[in-house]
């Protein structure tokens, strides 16, 4: 009994600093936000308690559901396109020799260390309908009919934003996968090679099962990053054309800071937090 109590005290002693900081900087700031979400608030003063009115208006607002649909599409593209490409790159890098491996890792990781502003300006130039690189390549190939204003076209705007987001973080996820692959003992692959297994079969039977913990971590941070995407959309399209590329965070920002309705903005924030907790 004494040892159990001592272990509990030690656990509390080491966990207390983290719990204290989390409570002060995460839990406490949520309390006024929750209170404001039930008020008609302009960001400075409250105009009175309105109950669930803000939440009702949000759930009956088509723009909110459009923003959620866009977030889901971005998350699915990251899950089923971005992560498999990152994993494939990690496997390819692991097969290379020292110099090629270092060069390839550096090239793939560079976008992850650049700011979103730089990345967005780069891709705005690529997507530019008059002198952009993408339309220029299509014209050189004789595919003038495929050229378009990529970020202003309702059919292509969201896809273009997805590509930019995935491209920036392919290298980051790749490095995480690569670290996980390097942690797998090489004797497993040597034994598989002796048994006649090729690279593809070895990856399916050895690499993928032993990367489960890394995969769960990358999947979690990728999904949360997709749900919370804001800067890429604001810099590239500002949610347009219309609401085709609007995300939940951008919708919350526009409602609170541009629309001046902090009550409804805080309500969107609370809903967003619940969505993140659910995921």
Secondary structure, DSSP 8 states (H G I E B T S, - for coil): -HHHHHHHHHHHHHHHHHHHHHIIIIIHHHHHHHHHTTEEE-SSSEEEE-TTHHHHHHHT-HHHHHHHHHHHHHHHHIIIIIHHHHHHHHHHHHTS-HHHHHHHHHHHHHHHHS-HHHHHHHHHHHH-TTT-HHHHHHHHTT-GGG---TTT-TTTHHHHHHHHHHHHHHHHHHHHHHHHHHTS-HHHHHHHHHTT--HHHHIIIIIHHHTHHHHHHHHHHHHHHHHT--HHHHHHTTT-STTTT--HHHHHHIIIIIT--HHHHHHHHHHHHHHHHH-
